[in-house]
Amino acid sequence: MTVRRQLVNFGRTTTDFRIGCGAFAELPRLLTHVVGAPKRALMVLEDPVDEAIRVEVERALIDTGFQVFTCTCASARLSRVEDAVLLFAEFERSALTADDLVVAVGGYELCSAVAFCSGMWCQGVSSVAIPLTLDAMARVATSMAPLGYGEASEMISVQPRWDMVVCELDLVIGRDPETLGPGYVELLSCALAESKRAWEQFPGLAEGMVAGQERAFADALCRAQTARSMSIRSANPSSRHAVEYGVATARALRSCLDASFPWYRLLAEGMRFEARLAHDVCGLDVDVVFDQDDLFEDLGVEELTFELSADRFVEALKRERYRRSNRFMLALPRFAGSIRLANIDDDLLMRHAEAYLASRSQTEDD
């Protein structure tokens, strides 16, 4: 399959999204069209990064005519504004202007920090993202990981303004389920948000991805761009929150449970819980709820087992929502293709919390 192109339209801006096996081999040709006259390029690399990837991207930039500067950053150090803006020192060192280029090579957090800073430097310097993980490929074109400031975590974000995103599928095809899990969860969520047709076709894509089929990965990722960009540019303010499906519950669980649980497993739990809540609140077809459960199982994203009181869980969930809004509303699916903010009755929320947590209890069968 040749490298596929999709234009991700946000209304005022457009990102050139390229995806396929062998995309790195096309980098010299692709990068030629990002800036008018190549001069300087800063390559921001995830620490650690595969040396072969670093060399391939650097050679592509040199072949295109750029003088290349490099810096490395650990993604764990880029979760706060105070740390992310340290990238400005690298921009200054490289003497970047609005006509130059920044290239981010790494995971979602690193690409997010680069998107945040490159959008402000010289009122916006040209930028290219080269995501190295499946979840980053699904998300970097349309959103960034929110940054924290002071005591507030995950509160600051902007709309990314990438000129181009290049996804090399050879980096993800055939990887183990634990590595691909974060991406699988994001892609499943996007399929439910996009349309009934996308949701009905996703089981075939899931089967293909598990089997390592390039076309299945490319189709799922391209559809994710469509779903996420549609949500972002929606005229309905409520529908713009579709990408938050499951997130509030995942954050609440993270604040209550052992930090060793991976974020994507918590997000899957959030989607499971909120789908059941949506059945009562929004009339979501119960078949969609069970289909989502089956897809998680097919993709190797198993249910978690833990002990947590309903009172503590509900308190954490409300605390997370009230940090970001003056109203307690969750982004719940009404049907495939429609995820909207919804009010939840306190008694109903507590009943669902009790039932959900009982199903996750380690002592359930005792």
KAZISUL-V118374 format. One record per helix or strand of 2 or more residues. SS is the DSSP state (~ for helix, > for strand). FROM is the first residue (numbers start at 1). LEN is the number of residues. If there is no record, write none. Layout:
{{SS | FROM | LEN} {SS | FROM | LEN}}
//
This chain:
{{> | 4 | 6} {> | 14 | 7} {~ | 24 | 8} {> | 40 | 7} {~ | 51 | 14} {> | 67 | 7} {~ | 75 | 3} {~ | 81 | 4} {~ | 87 | 7} {> | 101 | 6} {~ | 108 | 11} {~ | 121 | 3} {> | 126 | 6} {~ | 134 | 6} {> | 147 | 3} {> | 152 | 5} {> | 164 | 5} {~ | 169 | 3} {~ | 177 | 18} {~ | 196 | 15} {~ | 214 | 19} {~ | 239 | 6} {~ | 247 | 10} {~ | 263 | 19} {~ | 286 | 13} {~ | 310 | 15} {> | 329 | 7} {> | 338 | 6} {~ | 346 | 15}}
//
